[in-house]
Structures are given as C-alpha cells and as structure tokens.
C-alpha cells in the first residue's frame, strides 16, 4: 500500500496488489478527495490517483497559503452555469455548514475575512491534512505520480490503465480540474474523457482573472500600479462591489476578478468610482460649500491626488482641474459626476489561464444527474468539481462546489 507522510503531504509510489475497487477517483484535489471520503464512509473500496507528487496542490496555494475553504453565505446564485439550477442538489446535500463542522471537528482555527469568506488561521496545509486523515480513517488509498493512460467501459464497470498496469472499478470519478494555473501540470484530461464517451463540453475560458488593458490606456495609468479603491464594477446588468487594483498590465482586485467571469471580449466594463454617493449631487454640494476650492482638491478627498488627476485627465471631455468649483456650471459638474459614476474601460483581453482562479465552462451538466453527479447514460461514470460547467464567484464558493459535488457523488454509488 502507499504510505502517507503528513509532513510532506506526499504519497509514496508503489505497486498495489489490489486491482479492483468500487471506486477509482482520478484527481486528488478538493473534489476528488471529498468524493473518496464520502464513498469511504459508506464502506466502499476507494483508490485516488493523482498525477503530481503531492495531493491537494491547488488547496495548498489558495488564499495566499491560507485557503479560503468556504463561504458562509453560499447560495445557488453564487454560481455560473448554463443550467443555473444544477448546483442546487449537491449544495443542499453537503452545505458550507457541513464543511465548517468538519473543520471544527479537526480543531482547525479559522477566521472570517470579509463577506463570509472563511480562511485558515495558520496554513492551507491544515485543510489538506484534514482530507488526507479522513481518507485514511475511512480506508481510502491514495497514490501519487500516477499516469492514467486510458479509461474504458467494461461489463462490470471500467478498466483503467494506470502506470501501465490494469485496474478495474465499478465506478470512476473524474476530478481532474479545469485549465486554470497550467503550471500545476497537465490539464484537459477530464474534457478528453468526456468527449471520448460522447459527452458535450461547453467552451471553456479563464474566469476570476485580471484584465489586460491596451497600450494607450496603460501609458496613462501605469504610474497608478499598486493603487486600489472600492468600486462597483458592472457588465451586462451584473455588478460587484469590492476593491479594484491598478496593475502593471491593467486592472485586478476582487471586483475585477468577479466581473471577469461575465465579461466578453470587446465589451465594456462600467465602474462606479464613488459608489457611496450620488456623484453629481455631491459635486454641486461641494461647489456651494467650498466655491474657491479647485476641482482637483475636491476629488482628492475621495481619491489620492495622483488618482484624482488621472481620472480628470481620462474623462471624455477634458476638464481644467485648476478651476475653482464656483467656475463650473452645474451642467459641467453633472458631466464630471457621470464620468465618476460611469467610468468605462474596454479591456484588451485577460491574463488567461496562467493567473485565472478557475475555468468557466466545462462538461455540459445536461449529461449528469444533479443528485448523483453520474452520467445519466453511463452508470458509474462521474464528473465533479471544476471539470463540470459550474463556476463559483470569488470568495470560497468554488471550494464549496468541490466539497458539495464530491460528497454527493460518493453518497450515491
């Protein structure tokens, strides 16, 4: 059997004498490990195979090394899919409160950062250790550095070629993730398997990803790199209020990452730079209260001086920032207010899968049972986690989808 070292989070490579399992899980990430635990608790024989040397690598690197493992406010509305109802069953079978109970059971300290986002106090490694211990306690075997060459359906289930050795399983759970963070290793295997079995795959794209702006825009804004402010970013009537960050390539920060999942190439992103106030009314009030003050100075009460100058220069109608407020007509101030409330940018592209948190699109959910995560027409073939066309918002929702879809799959073998 494979031995587990809690200090290195690795499993030693060896040869199993056991060649048949109730379930073989391909991928030792969040969804795969949870699926294995769920099935193991029901007395199923389970083998998890992972191509990398360590398990849970995306968990380890998430949340700045502290893993935003769930969100207290998880609801179906926090997920994107061509079938927005698909996620409801899994989320109801295993909710955020269930995973929080698991964390509490293992006495892992954690805290709420913002907006219901829960992070480990110490390290993301705590979450991986929970999952591996649960696997061990429930008889689940984990094997790393495993190359799955083929998966074929046979009368008794499935035949898999793993490291040039044949294994059989009554069920196979595909938990191979998406295309995000390609440096973590080979991607796309789950989509290839889906297509091999005649299943549709919704076109994929990078999600929760920074924007790259054009050179003309960057020429004016590059000196703002590192500056952030609270905004409301909107695309196609979907909006998020969080921080926006100027970068050396364009725009990032939680508000931008969130809205990137809804953005289409060539379309605009509308940004309210001062979401707490009616910009026009506020400017007219400032004109009355401080008529001799320059517009630039007034705006510096909301932004840094450098940022105030940048926004003034970026308005469609060039404005003399040195003019005193009394010298502006109310109509002119209304135009300034509109520019602040509807600051519009046209991203050139995104940074792509290299820095994307997750993948948008994936296996068409029409092929799956929302209750069991099993392919309707192929008993025993399961797809869970990021490989499926369910993508969460930023803030722990994608991990919760992994926990929920994995648990649901393990409960219905």
PyMOL commands that set and color helices and strands:
alter all, ss='L'
color gray80, all
select helices_A, chain A and resi 30-41+57-65+76-78+87-93+96-105+125-137+182-184+189-196+215-224+254-260+279-289+295-299+305-314+325-327+330-341+352-354+365-367+385-387+397-410
alter helices_A, ss='H'
color red, helices_A
select strands_A, chain A and resi 4-5+10-11+20-26+46-49+68-71+79-80+110-112+117-120+141-143+148-154+157-162+165-174+201-207+211-212+228-235+238-246+250-252+269-272+343-345+349-350+358-363+381-383+391-392
alter strands_A, ss='S'
color yellow, strands_A
deselect
rebuild
show_as cartoon
